Amino acid sequence: MKDPYRAEDEVLPLMLSREPFISQWKVWCRDRRDRKKPLTPQAAKIQLSRLLDLALAQGVELTCDYIELAINQGWQGLFVPDETTIARLKRQRRETNPAKNGHQALALERKRSEQKLWDLWRQLEITDEERENVLANLGRCKTIDDVRKAMSQLGDK
C-alpha cells in the first residue's frame, strides 16, 4: 500500500529550510489534516511559493506569524496578506518581542529592575538619598548587562 502524501515532508525552499519556519509549516500541515482538509501536493507547492514570496519581502519571522494567524483564524488556505494584515503582524511582533528593538528591551529591563528595587526597599530601611543614587545609576546604564550588573552589585550590599 502506498504511503499517503504528507505536505510537511515537501522539500522546502532554501530560505524556509530553517527554524522557526520548519516547525510552523508542520503545525500548519497537521492543522489542515486535523480539519479533514489535508494539503494536496499542488496546494502545498503553491502555498510554499506564496510563503517564500512573503519571507523574501517581510522576513521569515513574520511569515511564521502569518501561518499562526491563519491557524488561529481557521483559514483553509494561505494567501498573500494585505498591507493591513502585515502591519498588524509587525505591531504584534514588536509588542510581544521587545528584544527586537534594543532600546525597548533596555527600557523593559530597567523597569523590571526598578520594580525589584521598590520591592526590596519596602523590606529594608533605606534613605531617600540612597534611593535616588541607585535610580540615577540605573538610569545611566547603557545595556541590559549594565542593568543586571548594577542589580547584582546591589544584592551584594
PyMOL commands that place a pseudoatom at each C-alpha (Angstrom):
pseudoatom trace, name=CA, resn=MET, resi=1, chain=A, elem=C, hetatm=0, pos=[0.000, 0.000, 0.000]
pseudoatom trace, name=CA, resn=LYS, resi=2, chain=A, elem=C, hetatm=0, pos=[1.316, 3.414, -0.970]
pseudoatom trace, name=CA, resn=ASP, resi=3, chain=A, elem=C, hetatm=0, pos=[2.049, 5.854, 1.860]
pseudoatom trace, name=CA, resn=PRO, resi=4, chain=A, elem=C, hetatm=0, pos=[-0.330, 8.852, 1.900]
pseudoatom trace, name=CA, resn=TYR, resi=5, chain=A, elem=C, hetatm=0, pos=[1.092, 12.214, 0.864]
pseudoatom trace, name=CA, resn=ARG, resi=6, chain=A, elem=C, hetatm=0, pos=[2.257, 14.368, 3.770]
pseudoatom trace, name=CA, resn=ALA, resi=7, chain=A, elem=C, hetatm=0, pos=[2.749, 18.030, 2.913]
pseudoatom trace, name=CA, resn=GLU, resi=8, chain=A, elem=C, hetatm=0, pos=[5.132, 18.529, 5.835]
pseudoatom trace, name=CA, resn=ASP, resi=9, chain=A, elem=C, hetatm=0, pos=[7.587, 16.226, 4.036]
pseudoatom trace, name=CA, resn=GLU, resi=10, chain=A, elem=C, hetatm=0, pos=[7.614, 18.521, 0.992]
pseudoatom trace, name=CA, resn=VAL, resi=11, chain=A, elem=C, hetatm=0, pos=[11.072, 19.863, 0.109]
pseudoatom trace, name=CA, resn=LEU, resi=12, chain=A, elem=C, hetatm=0, pos=[11.233, 23.423, 1.408]
pseudoatom trace, name=CA, resn=PRO, resi=13, chain=A, elem=C, hetatm=0, pos=[12.866, 26.335, -0.412]
pseudoatom trace, name=CA, resn=LEU, resi=14, chain=A, elem=C, hetatm=0, pos=[16.326, 27.048, 0.980]
pseudoatom trace, name=CA, resn=MET, resi=15, chain=A, elem=C, hetatm=0, pos=[15.290, 30.278, 2.711]
pseudoatom trace, name=CA, resn=LEU, resi=16, chain=A, elem=C, hetatm=0, pos=[12.498, 28.445, 4.538]
pseudoatom trace, name=CA, resn=SER, resi=17, chain=A, elem=C, hetatm=0, pos=[14.557, 25.375, 5.443]
pseudoatom trace, name=CA, resn=ARG, resi=18, chain=A, elem=C, hetatm=0, pos=[15.279, 26.507, 8.989]
pseudoatom trace, name=CA, resn=GLU, resi=19, chain=A, elem=C, hetatm=0, pos=[13.591, 27.050, 12.296]
pseudoatom trace, name=CA, resn=PRO, resi=20, chain=A, elem=C, hetatm=0, pos=[11.179, 28.519, 13.195]
pseudoatom trace, name=CA, resn=PHE, resi=21, chain=A, elem=C, hetatm=0, pos=[9.620, 28.056, 9.747]
pseudoatom trace, name=CA, resn=ILE, resi=22, chain=A, elem=C, hetatm=0, pos=[10.016, 24.259, 9.631]
pseudoatom trace, name=CA, resn=SER, resi=23, chain=A, elem=C, hetatm=0, pos=[8.063, 23.827, 12.873]
pseudoatom trace, name=CA, resn=GLN, resi=24, chain=A, elem=C, hetatm=0, pos=[5.393, 26.309, 11.848]
pseudoatom trace, name=CA, resn=TRP, resi=25, chain=A, elem=C, hetatm=0, pos=[4.940, 24.609, 8.446]
pseudoatom trace, name=CA, resn=LYS, resi=26, chain=A, elem=C, hetatm=0, pos=[4.491, 21.248, 10.178]
pseudoatom trace, name=CA, resn=VAL, resi=27, chain=A, elem=C, hetatm=0, pos=[1.914, 22.752, 12.537]
pseudoatom trace, name=CA, resn=TRP, resi=28, chain=A, elem=C, hetatm=0, pos=[0.044, 24.194, 9.521]
pseudoatom trace, name=CA, resn=CYS, resi=29, chain=A, elem=C, hetatm=0, pos=[0.048, 20.837, 7.722]
pseudoatom trace, name=CA, resn=ARG, resi=30, chain=A, elem=C, hetatm=0, pos=[-1.131, 18.986, 10.847]
pseudoatom trace, name=CA, resn=ASP, resi=31, chain=A, elem=C, hetatm=0, pos=[-3.869, 21.571, 11.396]
pseudoatom trace, name=CA, resn=ARG, resi=32, chain=A, elem=C, hetatm=0, pos=[-5.135, 21.088, 7.841]
pseudoatom trace, name=CA, resn=ARG, resi=33, chain=A, elem=C, hetatm=0, pos=[-5.049, 17.304, 8.261]
pseudoatom trace, name=CA, resn=ASP, resi=34, chain=A, elem=C, hetatm=0, pos=[-6.869, 17.522, 11.619]
pseudoatom trace, name=CA, resn=ARG, resi=35, chain=A, elem=C, hetatm=0, pos=[-9.578, 19.642, 9.960]
pseudoatom trace, name=CA, resn=LYS, resi=36, chain=A, elem=C, hetatm=0, pos=[-10.004, 16.852, 7.387]
pseudoatom trace, name=CA, resn=LYS, resi=37, chain=A, elem=C, hetatm=0, pos=[-8.660, 19.195, 4.671]
pseudoatom trace, name=CA, resn=PRO, resi=38, chain=A, elem=C, hetatm=0, pos=[-5.165, 17.822, 4.007]
pseudoatom trace, name=CA, resn=LEU, resi=39, chain=A, elem=C, hetatm=0, pos=[-2.958, 19.669, 1.562]
pseudoatom trace, name=CA, resn=THR, resi=40, chain=A, elem=C, hetatm=0, pos=[-2.566, 18.167, -1.865]
pseudoatom trace, name=CA, resn=PRO, resi=41, chain=A, elem=C, hetatm=0, pos=[0.892, 18.188, -3.486]
pseudoatom trace, name=CA, resn=GLN, resi=42, chain=A, elem=C, hetatm=0, pos=[-0.220, 21.019, -5.791]
pseudoatom trace, name=CA, resn=ALA, resi=43, chain=A, elem=C, hetatm=0, pos=[-1.660, 23.083, -2.913]
pseudoatom trace, name=CA, resn=ALA, resi=44, chain=A, elem=C, hetatm=0, pos=[1.499, 22.590, -0.830]
pseudoatom trace, name=CA, resn=LYS, resi=45, chain=A, elem=C, hetatm=0, pos=[3.711, 23.801, -3.701]
pseudoatom trace, name=CA, resn=ILE, resi=46, chain=A, elem=C, hetatm=0, pos=[1.528, 26.871, -4.275]
pseudoatom trace, name=CA, resn=GLN, resi=47, chain=A, elem=C, hetatm=0, pos=[1.404, 27.735, -0.579]
pseudoatom trace, name=CA, resn=LEU, resi=48, chain=A, elem=C, hetatm=0, pos=[5.164, 27.290, -0.159]
pseudoatom trace, name=CA, resn=SER, resi=49, chain=A, elem=C, hetatm=0, pos=[5.701, 29.559, -3.159]
pseudoatom trace, name=CA, resn=ARG, resi=50, chain=A, elem=C, hetatm=0, pos=[3.483, 32.235, -1.590]
pseudoatom trace, name=CA, resn=LEU, resi=51, chain=A, elem=C, hetatm=0, pos=[5.192, 31.844, 1.763]
pseudoatom trace, name=CA, resn=LEU, resi=52, chain=A, elem=C, hetatm=0, pos=[8.604, 32.181, 0.133]
pseudoatom trace, name=CA, resn=ASP, resi=53, chain=A, elem=C, hetatm=0, pos=[7.481, 35.414, -1.549]
pseudoatom trace, name=CA, resn=LEU, resi=54, chain=A, elem=C, hetatm=0, pos=[6.257, 36.710, 1.801]
pseudoatom trace, name=CA, resn=ALA, resi=55, chain=A, elem=C, hetatm=0, pos=[9.504, 35.676, 3.542]
pseudoatom trace, name=CA, resn=LEU, resi=56, chain=A, elem=C, hetatm=0, pos=[11.588, 37.432, 0.892]
pseudoatom trace, name=CA, resn=ALA, resi=57, chain=A, elem=C, hetatm=0, pos=[9.543, 40.601, 1.275]
pseudoatom trace, name=CA, resn=GLN, resi=58, chain=A, elem=C, hetatm=0, pos=[8.919, 40.618, 5.032]
pseudoatom trace, name=CA, resn=GLY, resi=59, chain=A, elem=C, hetatm=0, pos=[11.207, 38.061, 6.679]
pseudoatom trace, name=CA, resn=VAL, resi=60, chain=A, elem=C, hetatm=0, pos=[10.818, 34.504, 7.935]
pseudoatom trace, name=CA, resn=GLU, resi=61, chain=A, elem=C, hetatm=0, pos=[9.586, 35.512, 11.407]
pseudoatom trace, name=CA, resn=LEU, resi=62, chain=A, elem=C, hetatm=0, pos=[6.652, 37.494, 10.022]
pseudoatom trace, name=CA, resn=THR, resi=63, chain=A, elem=C, hetatm=0, pos=[5.877, 34.592, 7.671]
pseudoatom trace, name=CA, resn=CYS, resi=64, chain=A, elem=C, hetatm=0, pos=[5.656, 32.277, 10.688]
pseudoatom trace, name=CA, resn=ASP, resi=65, chain=A, elem=C, hetatm=0, pos=[3.369, 34.777, 12.407]
pseudoatom trace, name=CA, resn=TYR, resi=66, chain=A, elem=C, hetatm=0, pos=[1.169, 34.750, 9.297]
pseudoatom trace, name=CA, resn=ILE, resi=67, chain=A, elem=C, hetatm=0, pos=[0.870, 30.948, 9.387]
pseudoatom trace, name=CA, resn=GLU, resi=68, chain=A, elem=C, hetatm=0, pos=[-0.055, 31.153, 13.071]
pseudoatom trace, name=CA, resn=LEU, resi=69, chain=A, elem=C, hetatm=0, pos=[-2.694, 33.771, 12.264]
pseudoatom trace, name=CA, resn=ALA, resi=70, chain=A, elem=C, hetatm=0, pos=[-4.143, 31.509, 9.547]
pseudoatom trace, name=CA, resn=ILE, resi=71, chain=A, elem=C, hetatm=0, pos=[-4.387, 28.612, 12.015]
pseudoatom trace, name=CA, resn=ASN, resi=72, chain=A, elem=C, hetatm=0, pos=[-5.947, 30.766, 14.734]
pseudoatom trace, name=CA, resn=GLN, resi=73, chain=A, elem=C, hetatm=0, pos=[-8.494, 32.153, 12.264]
pseudoatom trace, name=CA, resn=GLY, resi=74, chain=A, elem=C, hetatm=0, pos=[-9.347, 28.686, 10.960]
pseudoatom trace, name=CA, resn=TRP, resi=75, chain=A, elem=C, hetatm=0, pos=[-8.346, 29.557, 7.409]
pseudoatom trace, name=CA, resn=GLN, resi=76, chain=A, elem=C, hetatm=0, pos=[-8.091, 26.715, 4.915]
pseudoatom trace, name=CA, resn=GLY, resi=77, chain=A, elem=C, hetatm=0, pos=[-5.565, 28.435, 2.691]
pseudoatom trace, name=CA, resn=LEU, resi=78, chain=A, elem=C, hetatm=0, pos=[-2.628, 30.806, 2.760]
pseudoatom trace, name=CA, resn=PHE, resi=79, chain=A, elem=C, hetatm=0, pos=[-2.963, 33.830, 0.561]
pseudoatom trace, name=CA, resn=VAL, resi=80, chain=A, elem=C, hetatm=0, pos=[-0.810, 36.890, 0.045]
pseudoatom trace, name=CA, resn=PRO, resi=81, chain=A, elem=C, hetatm=0, pos=[-1.667, 39.068, 3.057]
pseudoatom trace, name=CA, resn=ASP, resi=82, chain=A, elem=C, hetatm=0, pos=[-2.764, 42.644, 2.508]
pseudoatom trace, name=CA, resn=GLU, resi=83, chain=A, elem=C, hetatm=0, pos=[-0.816, 45.585, 3.924]
pseudoatom trace, name=CA, resn=THR, resi=84, chain=A, elem=C, hetatm=0, pos=[-3.165, 45.912, 6.905]
pseudoatom trace, name=CA, resn=THR, resi=85, chain=A, elem=C, hetatm=0, pos=[-2.528, 42.314, 7.946]
pseudoatom trace, name=CA, resn=ILE, resi=86, chain=A, elem=C, hetatm=0, pos=[1.236, 42.745, 7.523]
pseudoatom trace, name=CA, resn=ALA, resi=87, chain=A, elem=C, hetatm=0, pos=[1.192, 45.933, 9.619]
pseudoatom trace, name=CA, resn=ARG, resi=88, chain=A, elem=C, hetatm=0, pos=[-0.834, 44.183, 12.347]
pseudoatom trace, name=CA, resn=LEU, resi=89, chain=A, elem=C, hetatm=0, pos=[1.581, 41.230, 12.442]
pseudoatom trace, name=CA, resn=LYS, resi=90, chain=A, elem=C, hetatm=0, pos=[4.574, 43.571, 12.683]
pseudoatom trace, name=CA, resn=ARG, resi=91, chain=A, elem=C, hetatm=0, pos=[2.924, 45.529, 15.503]
pseudoatom trace, name=CA, resn=GLN, resi=92, chain=A, elem=C, hetatm=0, pos=[2.095, 42.337, 17.401]
pseudoatom trace, name=CA, resn=ARG, resi=93, chain=A, elem=C, hetatm=0, pos=[5.653, 41.074, 16.954]
pseudoatom trace, name=CA, resn=ARG, resi=94, chain=A, elem=C, hetatm=0, pos=[7.062, 44.336, 18.367]
pseudoatom trace, name=CA, resn=GLU, resi=95, chain=A, elem=C, hetatm=0, pos=[4.653, 44.255, 21.302]
pseudoatom trace, name=CA, resn=THR, resi=96, chain=A, elem=C, hetatm=0, pos=[5.294, 40.614, 22.189]
pseudoatom trace, name=CA, resn=ASN, resi=97, chain=A, elem=C, hetatm=0, pos=[9.014, 40.592, 21.444]
pseudoatom trace, name=CA, resn=PRO, resi=98, chain=A, elem=C, hetatm=0, pos=[10.577, 43.832, 22.682]
pseudoatom trace, name=CA, resn=ALA, resi=99, chain=A, elem=C, hetatm=0, pos=[14.052, 42.317, 22.339]
pseudoatom trace, name=CA, resn=LYS, resi=100, chain=A, elem=C, hetatm=0, pos=[13.773, 43.020, 18.599]
pseudoatom trace, name=CA, resn=ASN, resi=101, chain=A, elem=C, hetatm=0, pos=[14.317, 46.654, 19.499]
pseudoatom trace, name=CA, resn=GLY, resi=102, chain=A, elem=C, hetatm=0, pos=[17.349, 47.176, 21.751]
pseudoatom trace, name=CA, resn=HIS, resi=103, chain=A, elem=C, hetatm=0, pos=[16.023, 50.408, 23.277]
pseudoatom trace, name=CA, resn=GLN, resi=104, chain=A, elem=C, hetatm=0, pos=[12.704, 48.803, 24.171]
pseudoatom trace, name=CA, resn=ALA, resi=105, chain=A, elem=C, hetatm=0, pos=[14.469, 45.807, 25.696]
pseudoatom trace, name=CA, resn=LEU, resi=106, chain=A, elem=C, hetatm=0, pos=[16.720, 48.065, 27.775]
pseudoatom trace, name=CA, resn=ALA, resi=107, chain=A, elem=C, hetatm=0, pos=[13.736, 50.113, 28.966]
pseudoatom trace, name=CA, resn=LEU, resi=108, chain=A, elem=C, hetatm=0, pos=[11.877, 46.931, 29.863]
pseudoatom trace, name=CA, resn=GLU, resi=109, chain=A, elem=C, hetatm=0, pos=[14.864, 45.599, 31.844]
pseudoatom trace, name=CA, resn=ARG, resi=110, chain=A, elem=C, hetatm=0, pos=[15.197, 48.932, 33.683]
pseudoatom trace, name=CA, resn=LYS, resi=111, chain=A, elem=C, hetatm=0, pos=[11.509, 48.859, 34.554]
pseudoatom trace, name=CA, resn=ARG, resi=112, chain=A, elem=C, hetatm=0, pos=[11.755, 45.295, 35.871]
pseudoatom trace, name=CA, resn=SER, resi=113, chain=A, elem=C, hetatm=0, pos=[14.815, 46.264, 37.911]
pseudoatom trace, name=CA, resn=GLU, resi=114, chain=A, elem=C, hetatm=0, pos=[13.090, 49.310, 39.335]
pseudoatom trace, name=CA, resn=GLN, resi=115, chain=A, elem=C, hetatm=0, pos=[10.162, 47.131, 40.409]
pseudoatom trace, name=CA, resn=LYS, resi=116, chain=A, elem=C, hetatm=0, pos=[12.566, 44.723, 42.134]
pseudoatom trace, name=CA, resn=LEU, resi=117, chain=A, elem=C, hetatm=0, pos=[14.189, 47.688, 43.865]
pseudoatom trace, name=CA, resn=TRP, resi=118, chain=A, elem=C, hetatm=0, pos=[10.869, 49.031, 45.145]
pseudoatom trace, name=CA, resn=ASP, resi=119, chain=A, elem=C, hetatm=0, pos=[10.036, 45.582, 46.487]
pseudoatom trace, name=CA, resn=LEU, resi=120, chain=A, elem=C, hetatm=0, pos=[13.430, 45.458, 48.200]
pseudoatom trace, name=CA, resn=TRP, resi=121, chain=A, elem=C, hetatm=0, pos=[13.068, 48.990, 49.611]
pseudoatom trace, name=CA, resn=ARG, resi=122, chain=A, elem=C, hetatm=0, pos=[9.782, 48.064, 51.212]
pseudoatom trace, name=CA, resn=GLN, resi=123, chain=A, elem=C, hetatm=0, pos=[11.638, 45.420, 53.211]
pseudoatom trace, name=CA, resn=LEU, resi=124, chain=A, elem=C, hetatm=0, pos=[14.732, 47.484, 54.082]
pseudoatom trace, name=CA, resn=GLU, resi=125, chain=A, elem=C, hetatm=0, pos=[15.158, 50.832, 55.689]
pseudoatom trace, name=CA, resn=ILE, resi=126, chain=A, elem=C, hetatm=0, pos=[16.795, 52.989, 53.059]
pseudoatom trace, name=CA, resn=THR, resi=127, chain=A, elem=C, hetatm=0, pos=[17.159, 56.759, 52.913]
pseudoatom trace, name=CA, resn=ASP, resi=128, chain=A, elem=C, hetatm=0, pos=[15.695, 58.867, 50.128]
pseudoatom trace, name=CA, resn=GLU, resi=129, chain=A, elem=C, hetatm=0, pos=[19.231, 59.929, 49.144]
pseudoatom trace, name=CA, resn=GLU, resi=130, chain=A, elem=C, hetatm=0, pos=[20.354, 56.314, 48.757]
pseudoatom trace, name=CA, resn=ARG, resi=131, chain=A, elem=C, hetatm=0, pos=[17.245, 55.540, 46.730]
pseudoatom trace, name=CA, resn=GLU, resi=132, chain=A, elem=C, hetatm=0, pos=[17.879, 58.494, 44.381]
pseudoatom trace, name=CA, resn=ASN, resi=133, chain=A, elem=C, hetatm=0, pos=[21.517, 57.442, 43.873]
pseudoatom trace, name=CA, resn=VAL, resi=134, chain=A, elem=C, hetatm=0, pos=[20.503, 53.911, 42.933]
pseudoatom trace, name=CA, resn=LEU, resi=135, chain=A, elem=C, hetatm=0, pos=[17.868, 55.143, 40.483]
pseudoatom trace, name=CA, resn=ALA, resi=136, chain=A, elem=C, hetatm=0, pos=[20.351, 57.590, 38.936]
pseudoatom trace, name=CA, resn=ASN, resi=137, chain=A, elem=C, hetatm=0, pos=[22.894, 54.775, 38.443]
pseudoatom trace, name=CA, resn=LEU, resi=138, chain=A, elem=C, hetatm=0, pos=[20.218, 52.589, 36.890]
pseudoatom trace, name=CA, resn=GLY, resi=139, chain=A, elem=C, hetatm=0, pos=[19.264, 55.398, 34.509]
pseudoatom trace, name=CA, resn=ARG, resi=140, chain=A, elem=C, hetatm=0, pos=[22.892, 55.687, 33.319]
pseudoatom trace, name=CA, resn=CYS, resi=141, chain=A, elem=C, hetatm=0, pos=[23.068, 52.032, 32.266]
pseudoatom trace, name=CA, resn=LYS, resi=142, chain=A, elem=C, hetatm=0, pos=[23.569, 51.724, 28.506]
pseudoatom trace, name=CA, resn=THR, resi=143, chain=A, elem=C, hetatm=0, pos=[22.976, 47.980, 28.092]
pseudoatom trace, name=CA, resn=ILE, resi=144, chain=A, elem=C, hetatm=0, pos=[20.882, 45.257, 29.644]
pseudoatom trace, name=CA, resn=ASP, resi=145, chain=A, elem=C, hetatm=0, pos=[24.085, 43.710, 31.002]
pseudoatom trace, name=CA, resn=ASP, resi=146, chain=A, elem=C, hetatm=0, pos=[24.882, 47.020, 32.754]
pseudoatom trace, name=CA, resn=VAL, resi=147, chain=A, elem=C, hetatm=0, pos=[21.450, 46.969, 34.396]
pseudoatom trace, name=CA, resn=ARG, resi=148, chain=A, elem=C, hetatm=0, pos=[21.883, 43.364, 35.510]
pseudoatom trace, name=CA, resn=LYS, resi=149, chain=A, elem=C, hetatm=0, pos=[25.392, 44.082, 36.816]
pseudoatom trace, name=CA, resn=ALA, resi=150, chain=A, elem=C, hetatm=0, pos=[24.138, 47.068, 38.795]
pseudoatom trace, name=CA, resn=MET, resi=151, chain=A, elem=C, hetatm=0, pos=[21.332, 44.957, 40.244]
pseudoatom trace, name=CA, resn=SER, resi=152, chain=A, elem=C, hetatm=0, pos=[23.711, 42.179, 41.251]
pseudoatom trace, name=CA, resn=GLN, resi=153, chain=A, elem=C, hetatm=0, pos=[26.011, 44.691, 42.966]
pseudoatom trace, name=CA, resn=LEU, resi=154, chain=A, elem=C, hetatm=0, pos=[23.047, 45.934, 44.968]
pseudoatom trace, name=CA, resn=GLY, resi=155, chain=A, elem=C, hetatm=0, pos=[22.295, 42.390, 46.016]
pseudoatom trace, name=CA, resn=ASP, resi=156, chain=A, elem=C, hetatm=0, pos=[25.829, 42.073, 47.379]
pseudoatom trace, name=CA, resn=LYS, resi=157, chain=A, elem=C, hetatm=0, pos=[25.372, 45.063, 49.711]
for i in range(1, 157): cmd.bond("trace and resi %d" % i, "trace and resi %d" % (i + 1))
show_as sticks, trace
zoom trace
